[in-house]
Amino acid sequence: MSETAKIIYDGKEYELPVITGTENEKAIDIGSLRQMSGLITLDYGYKNTGATSSKITFLDGEKGILKYRGYGIEELAEKSSFIEVAYLLIFGDLPNQDQLERFEGAIRNNRMVHEDYKRILGGFPSRSHPMGVLSSLVTSLTAFFPESLDPNRSPEGVNLSIVRILAKMPTFAAWTYKHKIGHPVNYPSSKEDYCSNLLHMMFKQPGADYEVDPVIANALDKLLILHADHEQNCSTSTVRITGSSHGSLYTSVSAGINALWGPLHGGANMEVINTLENIREDGGDTKKWMDKAKDKDDPFRLMGFGHRVYKNFDPRARIIKKAADDVLDKLGVNDPVLDIAKGLERVALEDEYFVERKLYPNVDFYSGIIYRALGIPVDMFTVLFALGRLPGWIAQWKEMRENKEPIGRPRQVYTGETNRTYVPLNQR
Ligand code: ACO
């Protein structure tokens, strides 16, 4: 017997179905509520609203669990590769050897971008934020591959769009960086793995040799795995909602990049490092900055703390904290900012304000420290986050299309003026 929930309103009782997920989460399906009762539900920031059912990622914020397609994030981060995880997220299962080779081979062979991209990049002032440039370059893929605009094309056509964006986004990211610093771009190589190719394009200087350090390439690969999906967060919901109007994969991902950019979401990784640097320059007084974060008259927030769904700990932050120690150790980097970060975490974990509000370090708190140790410039941090999140966006877009989900269109409660009469300009 399926479960139901009852809503009593204005003396009448309305019975609504309760949906149960495979991890036993429960949801009241309110799809018919308005038709039955005239009521809608209101939930600012969708804090308690499920927008879809999904088979891709499960997370339990209270227990700090994160799984992609049923595999724990800890195991994937330790044993898998980013490309394997991308395949898992997008196609539902881990690939066998043949499937992995074909997928990886297709990505290697599609890394080149049209030579006109150099001219497009040349139109951006060098002070442009790389996230804005990246989202523009991704949208412009629709101009080079107009067939990608048709959301009803064959599965092979969709797969080609998927491979193209996975292959070309690292090229866009590296070229954006090179343009920003005024250096000539490096062409992609089909011989290198995903992360080594990216590092090569970003850091090879004209006339100089560049050897990719495997410690750096492996650490980057792990970071990308940890960022690869996170169910219905701000940017992923943006991707799904953009795609729900039958927008193409490229325009949907571009919308996701813009949503990720904000400092409350992916942009937090830049802000964390800026804040830690400010604390260091200010003499390292963590308490002073904690007090600022707690002061309701001060807009300052301690970036890298707090999460919409993790109210206990962020499992990704645990893995990253350990990875940060390993990487800094292996590279022989002694970053004073890491000590400030650890001090801040210690104080926050015991502070009443932070404990009461369940504010713990999130994935972005330590990722910036690793990126810095790997030599990635601060304003490229969020671009790397976008590269990591790309398979998740693709998987969620594909699932939404395959489920034939309706266009996303929330309702509202109108609270504005009613029935005003137009007053001519000279009488106002
Ligand atoms: N510093 C100080 N106070 C905070 C912080 C913070 N980082 N985060 C939340 N709070 C306080 C709020 O002021 C609020 O206090 P109140 O109840 O006294 O009004 C309470 O904690 C709850 O905060 P909300 O903003 O309502 O929580 P919400 O779930 O809407 O926001 C968010 C989550 C956006 C992540 C928030 O914690 C935040 O701004 N953190 C800093 C930015 C950050 O690190 N973002 C990255 C998130 S991870 C990611 O996107 C990959």
Boltz pocket constraint, residues with backbone or C-beta under 6 A from the ligand:
constraints:
  - pocket:
      binder: B
      contacts: [[A, 45], [A, 263], [A, 264], [A, 265], [A, 266], [A, 268], [A, 293], [A, 294], [A, 300], [A, 301], [A, 302], [A, 303], [A, 304], [A, 305], [A, 306], [A, 307], [A, 308], [A, 309], [A, 357], [A, 359], [A, 362], [A, 363], [A, 364]]
      max_distance: 6.0
